[in-house]
Amino acid sequence: MGICVGLQALFEGSEEDEEVKGLGVIPVRLKKFDTNDKSVPHIGWNSANTAWAGHAADESLYGLRPSSKYYYVHSYAAPYREGELEKAGWAVATARYGDEEFVGAVARDNIFATQFHPEKSGAAGLRAIKAFLDGRRLQKLPQPLSSKATREGLTRRVIACLDVRTNDTGDLVVTKGDQYDVREKDGISTGGAVRNLGKPVDMAKRYYEQGADEITFLNITSFRNCPVADTPMLEILRRTSETVFVPLTIGGGIRDTVDTDGTHVSALHVATMYFKSGADKVSIGSDAVLAAEEYLARGGTLTGTTAIETISAAYGNQAVVISVDPRRIYVSDPSSTPHHTIPTQFPGPNGERHVWYQCTVKGGREGRDVDVRQLVTAVEAMGAGEILLNCIDRDGSNSGFDLELVNDVKDAVKIPVIASSGAGEPKHFDEVFERTGTDAALGAGMVSSIYLFSFRKGCTEGRCADVRRSSIAENIPSSRLRTTCRTRGSWCGSLRRTTYRYSNGGSAFETKTIEIDREWKDQKDVKPTHLPHPIYVILMYRLRIPNCQHVLYVERPPAKNTPICAVLLSP
């Protein structure tokens, strides 16, 4: 079995390096994706479709299902030409990126190889690995699939972000910032206590189980007095990797440093330790700004010695994410600044109609004389593979993403962009996917307080149908999924006092009455909605039943006379 480069090695060769020959088992050369109409690398969830024009797939090749999505990360691919590989005895699964169809997986005799990463593809990928290990090459699909269910194409990713730091007692916790301030406003000590939203490993596992496409850890504690090899984030990655099977990104501390014994440790060595502990990507922040400043001062000359260049040379540019922390600087006239400006629909304090985005370092505490366009184009040239685009002005605001910033950066680079900062409710993800070309969207404070940020009901009805279905929904047995039983009084009403059935982990369901301290309009004509399996529903509020292993989710009615759904999901 070959994975990613393991598949590519079977081919004759690649445009990536004409001098390096493949094994030649498959007489086809790999080509780089066209960057004119899409971001490269191709990063995210796409198909491995065994169906082809005019034919519906009725069998599963090593557990692959045309309706499932799998995690890809690559810049080069084998173009698919219908019938060519099949004539040589190969079974082929395909994927499509833009208008390019390529080989997603191949199998023949004792060979099975995937361009995607099954070990990072959640339940769908684990199913493929198990089928290969069990020798189950072909299996009947559980049910006939519609053309809509087998639609190919890259999805938009929804990424859960965990800001990790030590609290005032020294414990590692997930926290939440408000314009990068992670302390409560009304705490006992000066500035308040560090917001504590939970334990990093536990929360990462919950997000994975609830359908997060990726997990990002941002380490906002320096651990300067800790030996590099004993950095607590290494253990967090190791433990998370045991139960979380989607890509993991780690940010914070990826730089040249001096260990506690005086030994110089390179950024590449630090990144290597994180990769060996389970990370798939590393995120570089302040050091990227400083490297970009030096690059621009040299007139765009590369040195090959920066953290971005050394890590991407060793592991590929898809392994390097640049975390950008810009803030708005308003100007009344674009000619008053040498920096790149854009018109804005949100005037400044004195009515200014133009803005440039100043990049910052040190967690947003220090502004630099470099704008966001200068930064992203510089790091792209150095070998970065992805931009994590934050926005200090929107951080913790719950007012939505800065769409103007996202569109400006997407216009400047060819590599994928992740929109971040400002998400307060599911519609903000819908909005950023509809109104920008962003490749992914990240939520931190929002998903920490809501737990499940699936807004895929609307997305399956055409508004942003390219968001993949929750991986956990594929694997929930019907016996572990229950809709609500009944309520006291009208079904909707104010829902102040509602009776639910729940399980403490066994097969028996008990009844529990819960007080809900929320005012909802009376909608007595609305009937209970029994959700189909798998679920697609806008899930807005979370309730925890004491001593219960299940989590109860309640949907807020988006409009009058819309059914309200409550769902119990097993962990």
PLY file of the C-alpha trace (Angstrom):
ply
format ascii 1.0
element vertex 571
property float x
property float y
property float z
element edge 570
property int vertex1
property int vertex2
end_header
0.00 0.00 0.00
1.34 3.41 -0.98
0.14 6.77 0.33
0.59 10.15 -1.42
4.23 10.06 -2.63
3.85 6.28 -2.28
1.33 6.41 -5.13
3.39 8.86 -7.16
6.44 6.61 -6.98
4.57 3.96 -8.99
4.50 6.26 -12.00
7.16 6.89 -14.62
8.17 10.33 -13.38
7.01 13.82 -12.50
7.39 17.43 -13.57
8.48 18.10 -9.98
11.97 16.83 -10.87
12.73 15.53 -14.38
15.94 13.87 -13.15
14.23 11.62 -10.60
12.70 8.51 -12.09
9.71 6.68 -10.69
9.33 2.90 -10.51
7.60 2.94 -13.89
4.93 0.43 -12.86
2.43 2.82 -14.44
3.75 4.48 -17.67
2.31 7.94 -16.96
4.06 11.16 -15.88
2.70 13.40 -13.13
1.95 17.05 -13.87
1.60 20.12 -11.68
-1.89 21.51 -11.24
-2.72 24.58 -13.30
-2.55 27.64 -11.00
-4.51 29.94 -13.32
-7.91 29.02 -11.90
-7.21 27.52 -8.47
-4.97 27.46 -5.43
-1.95 25.16 -5.42
-1.14 23.02 -3.43
-4.43 21.13 -3.64
-5.24 20.91 0.07
-8.47 19.55 1.50
-11.23 17.00 1.15
-12.03 15.56 -2.27
-13.44 12.41 -3.81
-12.08 8.99 -4.63
-14.79 8.10 -7.11
-15.00 4.67 -8.71
-17.99 5.72 -10.80
-17.51 7.14 -14.30
-19.62 8.80 -16.98
-22.83 6.87 -17.53
-22.00 4.21 -14.93
-23.04 4.16 -11.28
-20.66 2.46 -8.89
-22.17 -0.53 -7.09
-18.96 -1.84 -5.52
-16.49 -0.36 -3.08
-12.77 -0.60 -3.90
-10.97 -1.23 -0.60
-13.73 0.55 1.28
-13.72 3.67 -0.93
-17.16 5.19 -1.41
-18.00 7.72 -4.14
-20.08 9.66 -1.61
-17.21 10.06 0.88
-14.49 12.69 0.97
-10.79 12.11 1.61
-7.94 14.39 2.62
-5.51 15.37 -0.16
-2.43 17.57 0.04
-0.25 17.75 -3.10
0.76 19.94 -6.03
1.42 17.21 -8.63
-1.00 14.57 -9.84
-1.44 11.87 -12.49
-3.95 13.07 -15.13
-6.79 10.62 -15.64
-7.62 9.51 -19.18
-10.66 7.28 -19.28
-9.94 3.63 -20.00
-6.13 3.97 -20.23
-5.21 2.45 -16.87
-8.20 0.13 -16.86
-6.92 -1.57 -20.04
-3.73 -2.43 -18.14
-5.75 -4.11 -15.40
-5.86 -1.24 -12.90
-8.93 -0.35 -10.87
-9.03 3.44 -10.59
-10.71 5.97 -8.31
-10.67 9.58 -9.50
-10.96 13.08 -8.11
-11.47 16.45 -9.77
-9.80 19.76 -8.96
-11.15 22.63 -11.02
-11.41 21.26 -14.54
-8.61 18.71 -14.03
-9.50 15.07 -13.34
-6.71 13.06 -11.75
-5.98 9.66 -10.23
-7.06 9.48 -6.58
-6.33 5.78 -6.02
-5.25 2.71 -7.99
-5.32 -1.03 -7.28
-4.08 -4.12 -9.12
-3.10 -7.55 -7.83
-1.46 -6.95 -4.42
-0.96 -3.18 -4.98
-3.18 -0.49 -3.50
-2.12 3.16 -3.55
-3.86 6.43 -2.71
-3.02 10.03 -3.58
-4.97 11.09 -0.49
-4.03 10.39 3.13
-6.41 7.75 4.54
-4.84 8.10 7.99
-5.98 11.75 7.96
-9.38 11.17 6.33
-11.45 10.39 9.40
-13.86 7.48 9.40
-13.80 7.17 5.60
-10.00 6.82 5.51
-9.86 4.36 8.40
-12.40 2.23 6.56
-10.07 2.04 3.53
-7.05 1.07 5.65
-9.04 -1.66 7.40
-10.36 -3.04 4.12
-6.80 -3.29 2.77
-5.48 -4.97 5.93
-8.41 -7.41 5.86
-7.87 -8.17 2.16
-11.38 -7.04 1.21
-10.67 -5.59 -2.25
-14.27 -5.34 -3.47
-17.45 -5.01 -1.46
-21.00 -4.16 -2.39
-21.94 -0.57 -1.56
-24.52 -0.39 1.26
-27.02 1.52 -0.91
-27.41 2.90 -4.44
-25.93 6.36 -4.87
-27.40 9.34 -6.68
-25.37 11.52 -9.04
-25.57 14.31 -6.45
-24.05 12.07 -3.78
-21.10 11.21 -6.04
-20.32 14.75 -7.15
-16.57 15.34 -7.35
-14.62 18.43 -6.35
-12.67 19.98 -3.52
-14.74 21.00 -0.50
-14.32 24.09 1.64
-12.72 23.20 4.95
-14.03 24.13 8.38
-11.11 24.20 10.83
-11.33 24.16 14.62
-8.64 26.21 16.34
-7.51 25.73 19.93
-5.53 28.58 21.50
-3.44 26.81 24.14
-1.58 28.45 27.01
-0.86 27.94 30.70
-3.35 29.38 33.13
-2.44 31.09 36.39
-1.96 27.74 38.15
0.36 26.33 35.45
-2.10 24.00 33.73
-2.34 23.89 29.92
-5.82 25.02 28.89
-7.68 26.09 25.79
-8.49 29.78 26.01
-10.28 32.42 23.95
-9.10 35.86 22.99
-10.92 39.16 22.60
-8.69 41.18 20.24
-5.92 38.87 21.49
-6.67 39.48 25.20
-7.26 36.07 26.81
-8.08 37.27 30.33
-11.50 37.76 31.84
-12.50 41.39 32.21
-13.88 40.99 35.71
-11.45 38.58 37.35
-10.05 38.90 40.84
-6.47 39.58 39.76
-5.37 42.43 37.54
-6.71 41.82 34.06
-8.76 38.88 35.23
-7.99 35.16 35.13
-7.10 33.32 31.93
-10.26 32.08 30.22
-10.37 28.30 30.59
-12.48 26.49 27.98
-11.16 22.98 28.60
-8.28 20.55 28.11
-6.58 20.60 24.69
-6.56 16.85 23.99
-10.17 16.35 25.09
-11.44 19.29 23.08
-9.52 18.24 19.96
-11.10 14.80 20.16
-14.58 16.29 20.53
-14.12 18.52 17.50
-12.86 15.59 15.44
-15.84 13.46 16.44
-18.19 16.31 15.57
-16.84 16.72 12.05
-13.98 19.24 12.09
-11.98 19.02 8.86
-8.73 19.96 10.59
-7.53 20.82 14.09
-5.11 23.70 14.74
-3.25 24.19 18.01
-1.86 27.68 18.52
0.59 27.65 21.40
0.52 31.11 22.94
2.86 30.27 25.83
6.60 30.47 25.15
7.88 27.79 27.61
11.25 29.58 27.54
12.51 27.77 30.64
11.62 24.31 29.32
14.03 22.12 27.31
12.93 22.03 23.67
12.56 18.25 23.68
10.23 18.46 26.70
7.93 21.17 25.35
4.41 20.29 26.60
2.90 20.76 23.13
4.83 17.70 21.91
2.97 15.49 24.36
-0.34 17.12 23.43
0.28 16.23 19.78
1.25 12.64 20.62
-1.88 12.09 22.69
-4.14 13.83 20.18
-2.77 11.72 17.32
-3.91 8.56 19.08
-7.59 9.41 18.63
-7.84 12.20 16.05
-7.54 11.21 12.38
-7.69 14.54 10.58
-4.76 16.91 9.88
-3.15 18.64 12.86
-1.40 22.00 12.67
0.80 23.40 15.42
1.78 27.04 15.75
3.99 28.91 18.20
7.71 28.63 18.83
8.69 27.46 15.32
11.93 29.43 15.15
15.67 29.20 15.72
16.22 29.08 19.46
18.77 28.31 22.17
18.00 25.37 24.44
18.27 25.57 28.21
21.75 23.99 28.06
22.99 26.61 25.59
22.65 24.39 22.49
21.49 26.11 19.31
18.32 24.52 17.95
17.23 25.37 14.41
13.64 26.05 13.36
13.87 22.98 11.13
14.79 20.82 14.13
11.89 22.24 16.16
9.50 21.55 13.26
10.87 18.01 12.90
10.08 17.27 16.55
6.51 18.46 16.01
6.12 16.39 12.83
7.44 13.28 14.58
4.95 13.89 17.41
1.98 13.90 15.03
1.74 17.35 13.44
1.04 17.57 9.71
1.74 21.28 9.36
3.56 23.96 11.33
2.41 27.55 11.56
4.91 30.42 11.67
3.87 33.88 12.85
6.13 36.74 13.97
9.28 35.20 12.47
7.60 35.19 9.06
7.04 38.95 9.30
10.68 39.58 10.15
11.84 37.25 7.37
9.57 39.05 4.89
10.99 42.43 5.93
14.51 41.20 5.24
13.42 39.64 1.93
11.89 42.93 0.80
14.97 44.88 1.94
17.12 42.60 -0.24
14.95 43.36 -3.25
13.27 39.97 -3.28
16.38 37.79 -2.99
16.08 34.43 -1.22
18.79 33.19 1.17
17.60 29.63 1.73
18.20 30.00 5.47
14.88 31.26 6.86
12.58 28.95 8.80
10.09 29.02 5.92
12.69 28.04 3.33
14.42 25.31 5.34
11.21 23.61 6.51
9.49 23.74 3.11
12.67 22.41 1.44
12.72 19.44 3.82
8.99 18.65 4.09
7.30 20.43 1.17
5.57 23.79 1.07
2.24 22.21 2.07
3.77 21.66 5.54
4.33 25.39 6.19
1.45 27.68 7.18
2.01 31.40 7.74
-0.17 32.92 10.45
-0.77 36.60 9.64
-2.02 39.07 12.28
-3.03 42.30 10.49
-4.94 45.29 11.77
-6.74 48.05 9.89
-5.05 51.42 9.38
-7.51 53.97 7.97
-6.41 56.66 5.51
-8.46 59.38 3.86
-6.38 59.30 0.68
-4.49 56.26 -0.72
-1.67 58.56 -1.84
-0.90 59.37 1.81
0.74 55.97 2.35
3.16 53.84 0.30
1.25 50.74 1.35
-1.38 48.86 -0.63
-4.83 50.22 0.20
-8.36 49.12 -0.62
-11.70 50.96 -0.46
-13.82 49.87 2.49
-17.53 49.73 3.20
-16.79 50.32 6.88
-15.50 53.90 7.28
-12.90 54.78 9.88
-13.48 56.89 13.01
-13.15 60.10 10.99
-15.05 58.87 7.97
-11.99 57.51 6.12
-12.96 55.42 3.10
-9.67 53.61 2.49
-7.68 51.18 4.58
-4.41 49.29 4.56
-3.65 46.27 6.69
-0.60 46.57 8.92
1.11 43.32 9.88
1.98 42.83 13.54
4.27 40.68 15.67
4.36 39.56 19.30
0.72 38.53 19.37
-0.50 41.77 17.84
1.29 43.98 20.36
3.75 45.53 17.89
2.94 46.90 14.44
5.47 46.74 11.60
5.99 48.85 8.48
4.83 46.09 6.15
1.35 45.55 4.73
-0.48 42.27 4.36
0.04 42.08 0.58
3.78 42.55 0.95
3.88 39.83 3.57
1.82 37.14 1.82
3.58 37.56 -1.53
6.97 37.41 0.19
6.25 34.23 2.15
4.74 32.60 -0.93
8.02 33.25 -2.74
9.94 31.74 0.20
7.99 28.47 -0.03
4.98 28.79 2.27
2.08 26.58 1.26
-0.87 28.21 3.04
-1.92 31.49 4.67
-3.81 31.54 7.98
-5.36 34.99 7.72
-6.35 36.43 11.09
-7.74 39.90 11.74
-7.07 41.69 15.03
-10.05 44.03 14.52
-12.46 41.08 14.29
-10.89 38.76 16.86
-13.46 37.79 19.48
-16.07 40.12 18.00
-18.47 37.39 16.78
-19.38 39.81 13.97
-18.18 37.72 11.04
-15.00 37.49 8.99
-13.35 40.53 7.39
-14.44 39.72 3.85
-12.59 42.71 2.38
-9.32 41.46 3.83
-9.94 37.88 2.66
-10.68 38.92 -0.92
-7.65 41.21 -1.03
-5.28 38.45 0.07
-6.85 35.84 -2.22
-6.23 38.17 -5.16
-2.55 38.46 -4.19
-1.47 34.79 -3.91
-1.94 31.41 -5.56
-1.55 29.33 -2.40
-4.59 28.44 -0.27
-5.96 30.95 2.24
-7.71 30.16 5.54
-10.07 32.89 6.75
-9.93 33.44 10.51
-11.19 35.78 13.26
-14.74 36.97 13.84
-16.92 33.88 13.40
-19.81 34.07 15.85
-22.46 31.86 14.29
-22.76 29.33 11.45
-24.01 31.88 8.92
-20.62 33.59 9.06
-19.01 30.47 7.55
-21.72 30.37 4.91
-21.07 34.06 4.19
-17.29 33.80 3.82
-17.60 30.80 1.48
-20.22 32.53 -0.68
-18.66 35.99 -0.88
-14.94 35.21 -1.05
-12.70 32.68 -2.71
-11.26 31.44 0.58
-10.20 27.82 0.66
-11.08 27.26 4.32
-12.50 29.02 7.35
-11.33 28.71 10.93
-13.29 29.10 14.15
-11.81 29.40 17.63
-13.98 31.06 20.27
-17.17 30.22 18.41
-16.62 26.48 18.17
-15.35 26.37 21.74
-18.65 27.69 23.03
-20.93 25.85 20.62
-19.01 22.56 20.40
-20.50 21.51 17.08
-20.32 24.10 14.35
-21.99 22.08 11.60
-24.05 24.35 9.40
-24.30 21.78 6.67
-28.09 21.66 6.33
-28.03 24.85 4.31
-24.88 23.76 2.54
-26.48 20.58 1.23
-29.31 22.57 -0.27
-27.15 24.45 -2.73
-25.91 27.58 -0.96
-22.45 26.12 -0.38
-22.86 22.51 -1.37
-19.12 21.91 -1.55
-18.71 21.65 2.23
-18.12 17.99 3.03
-20.51 16.05 5.22
-19.43 15.49 8.78
-17.11 12.50 8.96
-18.58 11.48 12.28
-22.07 11.33 10.76
-20.86 8.50 8.53
-20.05 6.37 11.52
-22.94 6.94 13.93
-24.99 3.71 14.14
-28.72 4.35 14.03
-29.02 2.73 17.45
-26.94 5.54 18.95
-28.87 8.39 17.37
-32.11 9.56 18.99
-34.38 12.49 18.30
-36.30 14.00 21.19
-39.15 12.00 22.69
-41.75 14.57 23.71
-42.11 17.87 25.51
-44.40 19.15 28.19
-46.89 21.60 26.77
-46.51 22.74 23.19
-43.56 21.42 21.17
-41.99 24.82 20.65
-43.48 27.47 22.92
-40.80 29.03 25.06
-39.11 25.62 25.59
-38.35 26.64 29.14
-39.16 23.19 30.50
-38.54 20.26 28.22
-38.37 16.50 28.74
-35.75 14.47 26.87
-34.66 10.87 26.78
-30.99 10.26 27.27
-28.55 7.43 27.86
-25.77 7.13 30.41
-23.82 4.95 28.00
-25.92 1.81 28.25
-28.80 0.65 26.08
-31.54 1.93 28.39
-32.81 5.46 27.89
-33.98 7.52 30.83
-36.09 10.65 31.04
-34.73 13.99 32.17
-36.41 17.36 32.51
-34.18 20.33 31.74
-34.75 24.02 32.35
-33.80 26.05 29.29
-33.16 29.68 30.12
-33.85 31.06 26.65
-36.84 32.95 25.27
-38.12 31.57 21.98
-41.28 32.68 20.23
-44.32 30.48 20.61
-44.77 28.30 17.52
-47.45 25.84 18.55
-48.14 24.76 14.98
-44.64 23.33 14.56
-44.33 19.57 14.86
-41.28 17.57 16.00
-38.81 16.87 13.25
-37.34 13.38 13.19
-34.01 13.74 11.46
-32.83 11.32 8.80
-29.52 9.53 9.20
-26.90 10.92 8.70
-27.81 14.29 10.11
-27.47 17.66 8.44
-28.80 20.35 10.71
-27.94 23.85 11.85
-26.86 23.24 15.44
-26.62 26.36 17.52
-26.82 25.71 21.24
-25.33 23.07 23.50
-26.63 21.62 26.77
-24.78 19.13 28.93
-26.82 16.65 30.95
-25.05 15.89 34.27
-23.50 12.40 34.44
-24.41 11.75 30.83
-21.95 10.59 28.18
-24.15 11.95 25.43
-24.35 15.56 24.36
-27.65 17.22 23.61
-27.88 19.78 20.83
-30.81 22.11 20.26
-31.37 23.99 17.03
-32.40 27.63 17.13
-35.29 28.30 14.71
-33.87 30.38 11.84
-37.33 31.64 10.90
-40.92 31.49 12.05
-42.65 28.13 11.61
-39.32 26.37 11.17
-39.03 23.05 13.04
-36.76 22.96 16.05
-34.66 19.82 16.32
-32.94 18.33 19.32
-30.48 15.50 18.72
-28.56 13.21 21.04
-25.15 12.17 19.71
-22.93 9.56 21.30
-19.33 10.64 21.83
0 1
1 2
2 3
3 4
4 5
5 6
6 7
7 8
8 9
9 10
10 11
11 12
12 13
13 14
14 15
15 16
16 17
17 18
18 19
19 20
20 21
21 22
22 23
23 24
24 25
25 26
26 27
27 28
28 29
29 30
30 31
31 32
32 33
33 34
34 35
35 36
36 37
37 38
38 39
39 40
40 41
41 42
42 43
43 44
44 45
45 46
46 47
47 48
48 49
49 50
50 51
51 52
52 53
53 54
54 55
55 56
56 57
57 58
58 59
59 60
60 61
61 62
62 63
63 64
64 65
65 66
66 67
67 68
68 69
69 70
70 71
71 72
72 73
73 74
74 75
75 76
76 77
77 78
78 79
79 80
80 81
81 82
82 83
83 84
84 85
85 86
86 87
87 88
88 89
89 90
90 91
91 92
92 93
93 94
94 95
95 96
96 97
97 98
98 99
99 100
100 101
101 102
102 103
103 104
104 105
105 106
106 107
107 108
108 109
109 110
110 111
111 112
112 113
113 114
114 115
115 116
116 117
117 118
118 119
119 120
120 121
121 122
122 123
123 124
124 125
125 126
126 127
127 128
128 129
129 130
130 131
131 132
132 133
133 134
134 135
135 136
136 137
137 138
138 139
139 140
140 141
141 142
142 143
143 144
144 145
145 146
146 147
147 148
148 149
149 150
150 151
151 152
152 153
153 154
154 155
155 156
156 157
157 158
158 159
159 160
160 161
161 162
162 163
163 164
164 165
165 166
166 167
167 168
168 169
169 170
170 171
171 172
172 173
173 174
174 175
175 176
176 177
177 178
178 179
179 180
180 181
181 182
182 183
183 184
184 185
185 186
186 187
187 188
188 189
189 190
190 191
191 192
192 193
193 194
194 195
195 196
196 197
197 198
198 199
199 200
200 201
201 202
202 203
203 204
204 205
205 206
206 207
207 208
208 209
209 210
210 211
211 212
212 213
213 214
214 215
215 216
216 217
217 218
218 219
219 220
220 221
221 222
222 223
223 224
224 225
225 226
226 227
227 228
228 229
229 230
230 231
231 232
232 233
233 234
234 235
235 236
236 237
237 238
238 239
239 240
240 241
241 242
242 243
243 244
244 245
245 246
246 247
247 248
248 249
249 250
250 251
251 252
252 253
253 254
254 255
255 256
256 257
257 258
258 259
259 260
260 261
261 262
262 263
263 264
264 265
265 266
266 267
267 268
268 269
269 270
270 271
271 272
272 273
273 274
274 275
275 276
276 277
277 278
278 279
279 280
280 281
281 282
282 283
283 284
284 285
285 286
286 287
287 288
288 289
289 290
290 291
291 292
292 293
293 294
294 295
295 296
296 297
297 298
298 299
299 300
300 301
301 302
302 303
303 304
304 305
305 306
306 307
307 308
308 309
309 310
310 311
311 312
312 313
313 314
314 315
315 316
316 317
317 318
318 319
319 320
320 321
321 322
322 323
323 324
324 325
325 326
326 327
327 328
328 329
329 330
330 331
331 332
332 333
333 334
334 335
335 336
336 337
337 338
338 339
339 340
340 341
341 342
342 343
343 344
344 345
345 346
346 347
347 348
348 349
349 350
350 351
351 352
352 353
353 354
354 355
355 356
356 357
357 358
358 359
359 360
360 361
361 362
362 363
363 364
364 365
365 366
366 367
367 368
368 369
369 370
370 371
371 372
372 373
373 374
374 375
375 376
376 377
377 378
378 379
379 380
380 381
381 382
382 383
383 384
384 385
385 386
386 387
387 388
388 389
389 390
390 391
391 392
392 393
393 394
394 395
395 396
396 397
397 398
398 399
399 400
400 401
401 402
402 403
403 404
404 405
405 406
406 407
407 408
408 409
409 410
410 411
411 412
412 413
413 414
414 415
415 416
416 417
417 418
418 419
419 420
420 421
421 422
422 423
423 424
424 425
425 426
426 427
427 428
428 429
429 430
430 431
431 432
432 433
433 434
434 435
435 436
436 437
437 438
438 439
439 440
440 441
441 442
442 443
443 444
444 445
445 446
446 447
447 448
448 449
449 450
450 451
451 452
452 453
453 454
454 455
455 456
456 457
457 458
458 459
459 460
460 461
461 462
462 463
463 464
464 465
465 466
466 467
467 468
468 469
469 470
470 471
471 472
472 473
473 474
474 475
475 476
476 477
477 478
478 479
479 480
480 481
481 482
482 483
483 484
484 485
485 486
486 487
487 488
488 489
489 490
490 491
491 492
492 493
493 494
494 495
495 496
496 497
497 498
498 499
499 500
500 501
501 502
502 503
503 504
504 505
505 506
506 507
507 508
508 509
509 510
510 511
511 512
512 513
513 514
514 515
515 516
516 517
517 518
518 519
519 520
520 521
521 522
522 523
523 524
524 525
525 526
526 527
527 528
528 529
529 530
530 531
531 532
532 533
533 534
534 535
535 536
536 537
537 538
538 539
539 540
540 541
541 542
542 543
543 544
544 545
545 546
546 547
547 548
548 549
549 550
550 551
551 552
552 553
553 554
554 555
555 556
556 557
557 558
558 559
559 560
560 561
561 562
562 563
563 564
564 565
565 566
566 567
567 568
568 569
569 570
